[in-house]
Amino acid sequence: MRYDLHIHTTISDGKYDKVKLLHFCNENNVEVVAFADHNIFDNYSPKIKTDYIKEYGEKSKVYVINAIELDIVDISQFHLLAYDMENNETLAKYIVDILRENNNITEQIVKKIYQYYNIKIPLEELYQMSLDGNINKKTIVQWMLNNNYAKTWNEAGYLYTSKYSPCYIKKKGLHLQEAIEMIKAGNGYSVFAHPSTIKYSDFKLEQLVKELATIGLDGIEVFNASKTTIEQMKFYLYLAEKYSLLTTCGSDFHNENTASIGIDNDISSEFIRKIKSRR
């Protein structure tokens, strides 16, 4: 089977909208796809089917699974994928509340930057830079780079937004256990995204996966085209089997520089079968 369970769109930080991505999938014989944008619910709807027909003059043959990629604050660089939620109202509201709080925190950091560094950042410029109308520390860092107040991303973060900066304020965010619980309450599937990014040793990672399995984690993204080596994939498959977790794969496509759309294997077959059987 050819499929892709981790693709980003213009709703968050991807290059193409869903209609264009569906066209790519149809052209490349991708049978199943999941659009997993960062911290934004934008469910696949009949309108996209209509827009596809209007744009390309034919029906899309691709089966689309609703998904979202959540940032988790408990562990640095930990992302959690949520798939096929039948009721996402509670989680969606929680995410909106967090984004609103982080807007306020970002504005406070901007004031502190002016106080400590005498750099005045126009808030309207930060909001104009935002893809979704929300601003955060990354927006500040990008503004600093754009305006030559730092040479690298790491330097900008260290000076102006990190815990080592005099301007630091801790951001709000989703906690891992509550996220898993809300996904389960919404009758969705929770999947540990690209485990390699948290940079744990194999021993430490196994302890984490064991703990997550006990609190309701459903699966592991065992292969991510832009972040997983073959050796890592083998280890993640071992963890999934040992702790009775579902396995998924995805390209993590943002644009042509990150990965190509489409995965060719049967690793996600059971996961896809479970979702299709509910419809």
DRENSEPA-548357 format. One record per residue (C-alpha): residue in one letter; x, y, z. Coordinates in pm, whole numbers, plus 50000, padded with zeros to 5 digits. Example, Ala and Ser with C-alpha at 12.3 -4.5 7.8 and 13.67 -1.06 7.14 Angstrom:
BEGIN
(A, (51230, 49550, 50780))
(S, (51367, 49894, 50714))
% end
This chain:
BEGIN
(M, (50000, 50000, 50000))
(R, (50112, 50354, 49925))
(Y, (50002, 50604, 50190))
(D, (50121, 50898, 50402))
(L, (49999, 50962, 50757))
(H, (50193, 51280, 50832))
(I, (50167, 51576, 50593))
(H, (50159, 51950, 50669))
(T, (49957, 52208, 50479))
(T, (49930, 52587, 50458))
(I, (49700, 52568, 50760))
(S, (50021, 52555, 50966))
(D, (50370, 52555, 50813))
(G, (50336, 52357, 50492))
(K, (50391, 52494, 50142))
(Y, (50072, 52366, 49973))
(D, (49702, 52366, 50055))
(K, (49501, 52046, 50090))
(V, (49353, 52055, 49743))
(K, (49698, 52076, 49583))
(L, (49831, 51804, 49813))
(L, (49540, 51578, 49724))
(H, (49635, 51628, 49360))
(F, (49995, 51525, 49435))
(C, (49863, 51217, 49616))
(N, (49637, 51121, 49324))
(E, (49922, 51168, 49077))
(N, (50152, 50949, 49286))
(N, (49900, 50672, 49365))
(V, (49884, 50754, 49737))
(E, (49573, 50573, 49861))
(V, (49547, 50710, 50217))
(V, (49662, 51043, 50359))
(A, (49647, 51230, 50690))
(F, (49696, 51606, 50710))
(A, (49854, 51665, 51052))
(D, (49901, 52037, 51100))
(H, (50056, 52183, 51415))
(N, (49807, 52253, 51696))
(I, (49521, 52330, 51456))
(F, (49208, 52126, 51389))
(D, (49092, 52167, 51031))
(N, (48889, 51860, 50954))
(Y, (48864, 51714, 50606))
(S, (48524, 51816, 50476))
(P, (48303, 51774, 50167))
(K, (48407, 52127, 50063))
(I, (48758, 52005, 49988))
(K, (48613, 51730, 49770))
(T, (48407, 51993, 49588))
(D, (48707, 52224, 49552))
(Y, (48912, 51936, 49416))
(I, (48655, 51856, 49148))
(K, (48628, 52226, 49060))
(E, (49009, 52260, 49032))
(Y, (49095, 51932, 48860))
(G, (48772, 51818, 48697))
(E, (48771, 51476, 48863))
(K, (48703, 51314, 49199))
(S, (48993, 51248, 49437))
(K, (49057, 50877, 49492))
(V, (49247, 50938, 49818))
(Y, (49104, 50830, 50155))
(V, (49165, 51115, 50403))
(I, (49209, 51068, 50779))
(N, (49165, 51365, 51011))
(A, (49475, 51438, 51218))
(I, (49660, 51701, 51421))
(E, (50017, 51725, 51553))
(L, (50033, 51855, 51911))
(D, (50327, 52024, 52082))
(I, (50382, 51880, 52431))
(V, (50556, 52083, 52702))
(D, (50666, 51803, 52939))
(I, (50950, 51685, 52713))
(S, (51152, 51905, 52477))
(Q, (51065, 51842, 52109))
(F, (50794, 51587, 52197))
(H, (50508, 51583, 51948))
(L, (50191, 51377, 51972))
(L, (49979, 51290, 51670))
(A, (49603, 51257, 51715))
(Y, (49408, 51070, 51449))
(D, (49041, 51028, 51359))
(M, (48888, 51206, 51658))
(E, (48510, 51182, 51643))
(N, (48473, 51462, 51899))
(N, (48752, 51717, 51923))
(E, (48564, 52009, 52081))
(T, (48727, 51981, 52426))
(L, (49080, 51950, 52290))
(A, (49022, 52221, 52029))
(K, (48900, 52467, 52294))
(Y, (49195, 52380, 52518))
(I, (49439, 52448, 52234))
(V, (49274, 52784, 52156))
(D, (49300, 52883, 52523))
(I, (49670, 52791, 52528))
(L, (49738, 52987, 52209))
(R, (49562, 53291, 52356))
(E, (49769, 53268, 52675))
(N, (50089, 53234, 52472))
(N, (49999, 53545, 52271))
(N, (49988, 53735, 52601))
(I, (50315, 53579, 52717))
(T, (50481, 53672, 52386))
(E, (50366, 54032, 52423))
(Q, (50515, 54038, 52776))
(I, (50846, 53906, 52639))
(V, (50845, 54183, 52379))
(K, (50813, 54440, 52660))
(K, (51102, 54279, 52848))
(I, (51320, 54282, 52536))
(Y, (51263, 54656, 52510))
(Q, (51344, 54694, 52881))
(Y, (51667, 54491, 52874))
(Y, (51795, 54542, 52518))
(N, (51624, 54866, 52409))
(I, (51493, 54684, 52100))
(K, (51138, 54787, 52010))
(I, (50948, 54511, 51831))
(P, (50620, 54631, 51673))
(L, (50353, 54382, 51775))
(E, (50165, 54441, 51451))
(E, (50469, 54313, 51260))
(L, (50478, 53994, 51468))
(Y, (50108, 53929, 51406))
(Q, (50155, 53994, 51034))
(M, (50427, 53727, 51031))
(S, (50193, 53472, 51187))
(L, (50029, 53205, 50972))
(D, (49734, 53149, 51206))
(G, (49697, 53482, 51387))
(N, (49895, 53369, 51691))
(I, (50246, 53469, 51795))
(N, (50503, 53287, 52005))
(K, (50875, 53275, 52084))
(K, (50955, 53144, 51737))
(T, (50792, 53454, 51589))
(I, (51020, 53675, 51799))
(V, (51327, 53477, 51700))
(Q, (51239, 53506, 51332))
(W, (51183, 53882, 51367))
(M, (51526, 53917, 51532))
(L, (51689, 53732, 51242))
(N, (51497, 53933, 50984))
(N, (51612, 54257, 51146))
(N, (51977, 54153, 51202))
(Y, (51968, 54142, 51582))
(A, (52118, 53791, 51569))
(K, (52314, 53587, 51315))
(T, (52164, 53244, 51384))
(W, (51842, 53094, 51514))
(N, (52021, 52956, 51820))
(E, (52182, 53291, 51901))
(A, (51848, 53472, 51877))
(G, (51677, 53216, 52097))
(Y, (51954, 53222, 52356))
(L, (51960, 53602, 52383))
(Y, (51592, 53687, 52371))
(T, (51358, 53397, 52452))
(S, (51541, 53102, 52612))
(K, (51555, 53023, 52982))
(Y, (51904, 53180, 52981))
(S, (51764, 53514, 52866))
(P, (51664, 53791, 53109))
(C, (51344, 53815, 52903))
(Y, (51241, 53453, 52955))
(I, (50884, 53364, 53050))
(K, (50773, 53001, 53041))
(K, (50513, 52934, 52774))
(K, (50188, 52749, 52834))
(G, (50130, 52416, 52668))
(L, (49965, 52078, 52658))
(H, (50082, 51815, 52903))
(L, (50133, 51464, 52774))
(Q, (49894, 51272, 52996))
(E, (49609, 51522, 52959))
(A, (49657, 51524, 52580))
(I, (49636, 51144, 52561))
(E, (49328, 51147, 52784))
(M, (49152, 51411, 52572))
(I, (49231, 51221, 52251))
(K, (49092, 50904, 52405))
(A, (48782, 51091, 52530))
(G, (48729, 51211, 52173))
(N, (48750, 50850, 52049))
(G, (49072, 50919, 51861))
(Y, (49410, 50748, 51835))
(S, (49722, 50897, 51998))
(V, (50059, 50831, 51832))
(F, (50409, 50924, 51951))
(A, (50552, 51125, 51658))
(H, (50912, 51084, 51535))
(P, (51066, 50961, 51866))
(S, (51418, 51044, 51746))
(T, (51363, 51418, 51799))
(I, (51358, 51396, 52178))
(K, (51712, 51252, 52165))
(Y, (51669, 50989, 52438))
(S, (51895, 50686, 52473))
(D, (51734, 50356, 52376))
(F, (51700, 50261, 52742))
(K, (51539, 50590, 52841))
(L, (51311, 50587, 52537))
(E, (51188, 50237, 52619))
(Q, (51107, 50343, 52975))
(L, (50908, 50637, 52839))
(V, (50718, 50423, 52586))
(K, (50638, 50170, 52859))
(E, (50499, 50449, 53078))
(L, (50297, 50601, 52794))
(A, (50148, 50264, 52703))
(T, (50015, 50232, 53058))
(I, (49837, 50571, 53038))
(G, (49673, 50503, 52703))
(L, (49912, 50578, 52415))
(D, (49785, 50395, 52106))
(G, (50084, 50392, 51872))
(I, (50429, 50498, 51756))
(E, (50532, 50664, 51433))
(V, (50802, 50408, 51360))
(F, (50917, 50572, 51039))
(N, (50930, 50942, 50956))
(A, (51096, 51010, 50621))
(S, (51277, 51323, 50740))
(K, (51371, 51211, 51091))
(T, (51413, 50832, 51118))
(T, (51701, 50603, 51024))
(I, (51653, 50236, 50939))
(E, (51816, 50132, 51267))
(Q, (51585, 50359, 51462))
(M, (51284, 50220, 51276))
(K, (51381, 49866, 51373))
(F, (51402, 49968, 51739))
(Y, (51066, 50146, 51728))
(L, (50907, 49840, 51570))
(Y, (51048, 49633, 51856))
(L, (50901, 49875, 52112))
(A, (50563, 49872, 51940))
(E, (50548, 49493, 51944))
(K, (50669, 49467, 52303))
(Y, (50416, 49719, 52436))
(S, (50126, 49628, 52202))
(L, (50117, 49960, 52018))
(L, (49997, 50038, 51666))
(T, (50256, 50146, 51410))
(T, (50235, 50437, 51165))
(C, (50462, 50599, 50906))
(G, (50466, 50936, 50733))
(S, (50681, 51166, 50527))
(D, (50637, 51472, 50754))
(F, (50611, 51662, 50426))
(H, (50628, 52042, 50451))
(N, (50781, 52110, 50111))
(E, (51006, 51942, 49856))
(N, (51314, 52013, 50068))
(T, (51195, 51809, 50367))
(A, (51067, 51487, 50209))
(S, (50868, 51336, 49924))
(I, (50503, 51246, 49966))
(G, (50422, 50878, 49999))
(I, (50533, 50571, 50196))
(D, (50552, 50226, 50039))
(N, (50513, 49950, 50299))
(D, (50252, 49762, 50502))
(I, (50361, 49894, 50844))
(S, (50050, 50113, 50886))
(S, (49803, 49863, 50738))
(E, (49653, 49759, 51072))
(F, (49620, 50120, 51185))
(I, (49448, 50222, 50860))
(R, (49222, 49916, 50872))
(K, (49106, 50007, 51224))
(I, (49016, 50360, 51118))
(K, (48837, 50253, 50801))
(S, (48638, 49993, 50993))
(R, (48481, 50271, 51204))
(R, (48331, 50444, 50901))
% end
